């Protein structure tokens, strides 16, 4: 069995303490791991510019609004709660994702 990094374990504990469902926990951990793999660095070594670049990458790949929203929520939780960082905006606006969602209504 693969060993869980202390950072991932901390995030899982934070998710559990906040009583988020097991499915939400899996989703958030998955999205943060994908973000980390995209840059080839630990997510605690990445910041706002990388988050923006990753969002642009996902929009360019035309991922669904739901997947984009889950990614943003996961990263917001990771940076805001697990790392306690305040250098990222409270809410990252995603105008391209929101526009396409509104146009489909």
N, CA and C atoms as an extended XYZ file, in Angstrom:
315
Properties=species:S:1:pos:R:3:atomname:S:1:resname:S:1:resid:I:1 pbc="F F F"
N         0.841       -1.188        0.000 N   UNK     1
C         0.000        0.000        0.000 CA  UNK     1
C         0.885        1.250        0.000 C   UNK     1
N         0.558        2.204       -0.860 N   UNK     2
C         1.345        3.427       -0.961 CA  UNK     2
C         1.160        4.286        0.282 C   UNK     2
N         2.245        4.912        0.683 N   UNK     3
C         2.197        5.770        1.857 CA  UNK     3
C         1.614        7.132        1.471 C   UNK     3
N         0.778        7.669        2.335 N   UNK     4
C         0.155        8.970        2.096 CA  UNK     4
C         1.092       10.052        2.620 C   UNK     4
N         1.291       11.098        1.815 N   UNK     5
C         2.162       12.191        2.249 CA  UNK     5
C         1.525       12.918        3.432 C   UNK     5
N         2.341       13.525        4.282 N   UNK     6
C         1.792       14.281        5.418 CA  UNK     6
C         0.837       15.398        4.976 C   UNK     6
N         1.134       16.024        3.846 N   UNK     7
C         0.282       17.104        3.343 CA  UNK     7
C        -1.086       16.569        2.928 C   UNK     7
N        -1.102       15.446        2.223 N   UNK     8
C        -2.371       14.838        1.819 CA  UNK     8
C        -3.146       14.382        3.056 C   UNK     8
N        -2.443       13.786        4.009 N   UNK     9
C        -3.094       13.338        5.242 CA  UNK     9
C        -3.730       14.520        5.967 C   UNK     9
N        -3.027       15.642        5.994 N   UNK    10
C        -3.551       16.848        6.647 CA  UNK    10
C        -4.823       17.320        5.945 C   UNK    10
N        -4.821       17.303        4.623 N   UNK    11
C        -6.007       17.719        3.876 CA  UNK    11
C        -7.174       16.783        4.168 C   UNK    11
N        -6.931       15.486        4.177 N   UNK    12
C        -7.991       14.521        4.467 CA  UNK    12
C        -8.549       14.751        5.868 C   UNK    12
N        -7.678       15.019        6.823 N   UNK    13
C        -8.140       15.312        8.189 CA  UNK    13
C        -8.994       16.574        8.207 C   UNK    13
N        -8.561       17.610        7.490 N   UNK    14
C        -9.335       18.858        7.430 CA  UNK    14
C       -10.709       18.619        6.804 C   UNK    14
N       -10.763       17.817        5.762 N   UNK    15
C       -12.039       17.490        5.118 CA  UNK    15
C       -12.943       16.709        6.069 C   UNK    15
N       -12.359       15.775        6.799 N   UNK    16
C       -13.119       14.946        7.738 CA  UNK    16
C       -13.649       15.782        8.897 C   UNK    16
N       -12.805       16.652        9.442 N   UNK    17
C       -13.211       17.518       10.554 CA  UNK    17
C       -14.415       18.367       10.159 C   UNK    17
N       -14.459       18.778        8.906 N   UNK    18
C       -15.560       19.620        8.420 CA  UNK    18
C       -16.746       18.790        7.940 C   UNK    18
N       -16.674       17.490        8.176 N   UNK    19
C       -17.772       16.563        7.901 CA  UNK    19
C       -18.180       16.534        6.422 C   UNK    19
N       -17.204       16.703        5.540 N   UNK    20
C       -17.499       16.584        4.118 CA  UNK    20
C       -17.621       15.108        3.768 C   UNK    20
N       -18.475       14.798        2.828 N   UNK    21
C       -18.761       13.402        2.484 CA  UNK    21
C       -17.506       12.711        1.943 C   UNK    21
N       -17.463       11.389        2.062 N   UNK    22
C       -16.324       10.650        1.499 CA  UNK    22
C       -16.142       10.912        0.003 C   UNK    22
N       -17.236       11.074       -0.726 N   UNK    23
C       -17.137       11.350       -2.163 CA  UNK    23
C       -16.514       12.724       -2.410 C   UNK    23
N       -16.910       13.715       -1.632 N   UNK    24
C       -16.315       15.047       -1.756 CA  UNK    24
C       -14.839       14.992       -1.400 C   UNK    24
N       -14.510       14.250       -0.365 N   UNK    25
C       -13.107       14.111        0.025 CA  UNK    25
C       -12.284       13.512       -1.115 C   UNK    25
N       -12.778       12.434       -1.712 N   UNK    26
C       -12.059       11.802       -2.827 CA  UNK    26
C       -11.909       12.780       -3.998 C   UNK    26
N       -12.977       13.498       -4.286 N   UNK    27
C       -12.953       14.446       -5.395 CA  UNK    27
C       -11.926       15.554       -5.156 C   UNK    27
N       -11.946       16.152       -3.981 N   UNK    28
C       -11.017       17.240       -3.674 CA  UNK    28
C        -9.569       16.761       -3.727 C   UNK    28
N        -9.291       15.617       -3.121 N   UNK    29
C        -7.924       15.086       -3.134 CA  UNK    29
C        -7.494       14.797       -4.572 C   UNK    29
N        -8.394       14.238       -5.361 N   UNK    30
C        -8.114       13.934       -6.768 CA  UNK    30
C        -7.757       15.203       -7.545 C   UNK    30
N        -8.553       16.252       -7.378 N   UNK    31
C        -8.321       17.484       -8.141 CA  UNK    31
C        -7.034       18.184       -7.723 C   UNK    31
N        -6.723       18.177       -6.443 N   UNK    32
C        -5.464       18.786       -5.994 CA  UNK    32
C        -4.279       17.971       -6.520 C   UNK    32
N        -4.403       16.651       -6.528 N   UNK    33
C        -3.326       15.796       -7.053 CA  UNK    33
C        -3.110       16.046       -8.546 C   UNK    33
N        -4.194       16.192       -9.315 N   UNK    34
C        -4.065       16.477      -10.752 CA  UNK    34
C        -3.379       17.823      -10.978 C   UNK    34
N        -3.745       18.812      -10.183 N   UNK    35
C        -3.124       20.136      -10.253 CA  UNK    35
C        -1.623       20.013       -9.995 C   UNK    35
N        -1.261       19.287       -8.962 N   UNK    36
C         0.141       19.095       -8.601 CA  UNK    36
C         0.909       18.384       -9.717 C   UNK    36
N         0.326       17.331      -10.265 N   UNK    37
C         0.978       16.583      -11.352 CA  UNK    37
C         1.154       17.445      -12.601 C   UNK    37
N         0.193       18.317      -12.865 N   UNK    38
C         0.271       19.182      -14.044 CA  UNK    38
C         1.544       20.019      -14.016 C   UNK    38
N         1.911       20.508      -12.832 N   UNK    39
C         3.104       21.347      -12.696 CA  UNK    39
C         4.338       20.557      -12.262 C   UNK    39
N         4.152       19.302      -11.878 N   UNK    40
C         5.283       18.488      -11.447 CA  UNK    40
C         5.911       18.961      -10.152 C   UNK    40
N         5.099       19.592       -9.304 N   UNK    41
C         5.594       20.113       -8.021 CA  UNK    41
C         4.534       19.908       -6.959 C   UNK    41
N         4.975       19.912       -5.717 N   UNK    42
C         4.042       19.805       -4.603 CA  UNK    42
C         3.115       21.018       -4.617 C   UNK    42
N         1.825       20.828       -4.355 N   UNK    43
C         0.903       21.963       -4.437 CA  UNK    43
C         1.197       23.070       -3.421 C   UNK    43
N         1.872       22.750       -2.323 N   UNK    44
C         2.207       23.804       -1.360 CA  UNK    44
C         3.327       24.707       -1.877 C   UNK    44
N         3.955       24.329       -2.991 N   UNK    45
C         4.990       25.144       -3.619 CA  UNK    45
C         4.444       25.969       -4.783 C   UNK    45
N         3.145       25.874       -5.011 N   UNK    46
C         2.492       26.589       -6.105 CA  UNK    46
C         1.614       27.693       -5.532 C   UNK    46
N         1.259       28.654       -6.364 N   UNK    47
C         0.464       29.778       -5.873 CA  UNK    47
C        -0.579       30.257       -6.865 C   UNK    47
N        -0.947       31.513       -6.694 N   UNK    48
C        -2.040       32.104       -7.457 CA  UNK    48
C        -1.833       32.014       -8.971 C   UNK    48
N        -0.649       32.337       -9.439 N   UNK    49
C        -0.412       32.322      -10.890 CA  UNK    49
C        -0.566       30.919      -11.461 C   UNK    49
N        -0.129       29.914      -10.717 N   UNK    50
C        -0.292       28.537      -11.179 CA  UNK    50
C        -1.763       28.123      -11.169 C   UNK    50
N        -2.505       28.578      -10.170 N   UNK    51
C        -3.940       28.280      -10.130 CA  UNK    51
C        -4.624       28.883      -11.357 C   UNK    51
N        -4.296       30.126      -11.666 N   UNK    52
C        -4.878       30.784      -12.846 CA  UNK    52
C        -4.495       30.058      -14.136 C   UNK    52
N        -3.219       29.691      -14.244 N   UNK    53
C        -2.756       28.988      -15.444 CA  UNK    53
C        -3.461       27.642      -15.585 C   UNK    53
N        -3.672       26.955      -14.478 N   UNK    54
C        -4.346       25.659      -14.521 CA  UNK    54
C        -5.813       25.830      -14.912 C   UNK    54
N        -6.456       26.867      -14.392 N   UNK    55
C        -7.839       27.144      -14.785 CA  UNK    55
C        -7.912       27.406      -16.286 C   UNK    55
N        -6.980       28.202      -16.795 N   UNK    56
C        -6.960       28.493      -18.233 CA  UNK    56
C        -6.745       27.209      -19.033 C   UNK    56
N        -5.880       26.342      -18.537 N   UNK    57
C        -5.645       25.049      -19.191 CA  UNK    57
C        -6.937       24.234      -19.251 C   UNK    57
N        -7.660       24.169      -18.132 N   UNK    58
C        -8.902       23.392      -18.092 CA  UNK    58
C        -9.961       23.984      -19.016 C   UNK    58
N       -10.068       25.309      -19.030 N   UNK    59
C       -11.023       25.964      -19.931 CA  UNK    59
C       -10.637       25.664      -21.381 C   UNK    59
N        -9.342       25.714      -21.679 N   UNK    60
C        -8.864       25.406      -23.024 CA  UNK    60
C        -9.165       23.976      -23.445 C   UNK    60
N        -9.187       23.080      -22.485 N   UNK    61
C        -9.523       21.684      -22.770 CA  UNK    61
C       -11.029       21.475      -22.826 C   UNK    61
N       -11.768       22.531      -22.530 N   UNK    62
C       -13.232       22.514      -22.571 CA  UNK    62
C       -13.826       21.485      -21.613 C   UNK    62
N       -13.243       21.430      -20.391 N   UNK    63
C       -13.827       20.544      -19.383 CA  UNK    63
C       -15.190       21.102      -18.991 C   UNK    63
N       -16.022       20.270      -18.440 N   UNK    64
C       -17.368       20.704      -18.059 CA  UNK    64
C       -17.295       21.750      -16.951 C   UNK    64
N       -18.354       22.559      -16.864 N   UNK    65
C       -18.418       23.558      -15.808 CA  UNK    65
C       -18.338       22.879      -14.443 C   UNK    65
N       -18.984       21.728      -14.278 N   UNK    66
C       -18.964       21.016      -13.001 CA  UNK    66
C       -17.562       20.603      -12.596 C   UNK    66
N       -16.794       20.073      -13.543 N   UNK    67
C       -15.414       19.661      -13.244 CA  UNK    67
C       -14.554       20.869      -12.906 C   UNK    67
N       -14.751       21.956      -13.620 N   UNK    68
C       -14.001       23.182      -13.346 CA  UNK    68
C       -14.354       23.723      -11.967 C   UNK    68
N       -15.625       23.715      -11.634 N   UNK    69
C       -16.071       24.194      -10.331 CA  UNK    69
C       -15.512       23.324       -9.205 C   UNK    69
N       -15.521       22.006       -9.383 N   UNK    70
C       -14.961       21.112       -8.366 CA  UNK    70
C       -13.479       21.390       -8.156 C   UNK    70
N       -12.772       21.630       -9.243 N   UNK    71
C       -11.342       21.927       -9.141 CA  UNK    71
C       -11.115       23.205       -8.352 C   UNK    71
N       -11.862       24.251       -8.675 N   UNK    72
C       -11.717       25.527       -7.971 CA  UNK    72
C       -12.038       25.360       -6.487 C   UNK    72
N       -13.111       24.648       -6.174 N   UNK    73
C       -13.480       24.426       -4.768 CA  UNK    73
C       -12.399       23.638       -4.038 C   UNK    73
N       -11.853       22.621       -4.693 N   UNK    74
C       -10.802       21.810       -4.079 CA  UNK    74
C        -9.558       22.644       -3.803 C   UNK    74
N        -9.157       23.456       -4.774 N   UNK    75
C        -7.968       24.282       -4.585 CA  UNK    75
C        -8.205       25.362       -3.540 C   UNK    75
N        -9.396       25.948       -3.529 N   UNK    76
C        -9.722       26.947       -2.513 CA  UNK    76
C        -9.643       26.322       -1.119 C   UNK    76
N       -10.179       25.117       -0.973 N   UNK    77
C       -10.131       24.428        0.315 CA  UNK    77
C        -8.681       24.133        0.698 C   UNK    77
N        -7.924       23.582       -0.228 N   UNK    78
C        -6.542       23.213        0.060 CA  UNK    78
C        -5.727       24.421        0.512 C   UNK    78
N        -5.778       25.502       -0.269 N   UNK    79
C        -4.966       26.670        0.073 CA  UNK    79
C        -5.515       27.422        1.280 C   UNK    79
N        -6.817       27.586        1.350 N   UNK    80
C        -7.405       28.369        2.431 CA  UNK    80
C        -7.472       27.652        3.759 C   UNK    80
N        -7.823       26.368        3.748 N   UNK    81
C        -8.017       25.621        4.992 CA  UNK    81
C        -6.763       24.837        5.360 C   UNK    81
N        -6.339       23.953        4.470 N   UNK    82
C        -5.220       23.072        4.809 CA  UNK    82
C        -3.925       23.854        4.999 C   UNK    82
N        -3.640       24.781        4.102 N   UNK    83
C        -2.412       25.561        4.231 CA  UNK    83
C        -2.612       26.859        5.002 C   UNK    83
N        -3.856       27.287        5.156 N   UNK    84
C        -4.125       28.537        5.866 CA  UNK    84
C        -3.545       29.753        5.164 C   UNK    84
N        -3.464       29.680        3.846 N   UNK    85
C        -2.895       30.791        3.085 CA  UNK    85
C        -3.987       31.783        2.711 C   UNK    85
N        -3.619       33.040        2.738 N   UNK    86
C        -4.582       34.082        2.390 CA  UNK    86
C        -4.161       34.833        1.129 C   UNK    86
N        -3.147       34.331        0.428 N   UNK    87
C        -2.667       35.042       -0.758 CA  UNK    87
C        -3.476       34.728       -2.012 C   UNK    87
N        -4.421       33.789       -1.901 N   UNK    88
C        -5.306       33.512       -3.026 CA  UNK    88
C        -6.640       34.189       -2.777 C   UNK    88
N        -7.289       34.683       -3.825 N   UNK    89
C        -8.599       35.309       -3.629 CA  UNK    89
C        -9.583       34.330       -3.004 C   UNK    89
N       -10.504       34.856       -2.209 N   UNK    90
C       -11.527       34.016       -1.573 CA  UNK    90
C       -12.314       33.256       -2.628 C   UNK    90
N       -12.657       33.932       -3.682 N   UNK    91
C       -13.403       33.288       -4.771 CA  UNK    91
C       -12.709       33.616       -6.087 C   UNK    91
N       -12.364       32.593       -6.811 N   UNK    92
C       -11.816       32.801       -8.151 CA  UNK    92
C       -12.982       32.818       -9.125 C   UNK    92
N       -13.175       33.921       -9.759 N   UNK    93
C       -14.263       34.027      -10.734 CA  UNK    93
C       -13.860       33.307      -12.013 C   UNK    93
N       -14.792       32.631      -12.586 N   UNK    94
C       -14.535       31.868      -13.798 CA  UNK    94
C       -15.490       32.325      -14.890 C   UNK    94
N       -15.256       33.515      -15.456 N   UNK    95
C       -16.232       34.049      -16.398 CA  UNK    95
C       -16.484       33.156      -17.600 C   UNK    95
N       -15.477       32.521      -18.147 N   UNK    96
C       -15.703       31.677      -19.329 CA  UNK    96
C       -16.608       30.506      -18.984 C   UNK    96
N       -16.380       29.890      -17.844 N   UNK    97
C       -17.207       28.754      -17.432 CA  UNK    97
C       -18.623       29.215      -17.131 C   UNK    97
N       -18.756       30.356      -16.467 N   UNK    98
C       -20.079       30.849      -16.120 CA  UNK    98
C       -20.837       31.273      -17.370 C   UNK    98
N       -20.155       31.911      -18.314 N   UNK    99
C       -20.825       32.335      -19.535 CA  UNK    99
C       -21.356       31.145      -20.312 C   UNK    99
N       -20.533       30.114      -20.470 N   UNK   100
C       -20.998       28.974      -21.257 CA  UNK   100
C       -22.156       28.280      -20.566 C   UNK   100
N       -22.164       28.267      -19.241 N   UNK   101
C       -23.267       27.661      -18.511 CA  UNK   101
C       -24.535       28.477      -18.711 C   UNK   101
N       -24.401       29.798      -18.653 N   UNK   102
C       -25.575       30.651      -18.829 CA  UNK   102
C       -26.115       30.549      -20.252 C   UNK   102
N       -25.231       30.421      -21.223 N   UNK   103
C       -25.675       30.330      -22.605 CA  UNK   103
C       -26.432       29.042      -22.883 C   UNK   103
N       -26.142       27.985      -22.111 N   UNK   104
C       -26.817       26.714      -22.357 CA  UNK   104
C       -28.195       26.653      -21.713 C   UNK   104
N       -28.520       27.624      -20.828 N   UNK   105
C       -29.838       27.639      -20.155 CA  UNK   105
C       -30.932       28.095      -21.089 C   UNK   105
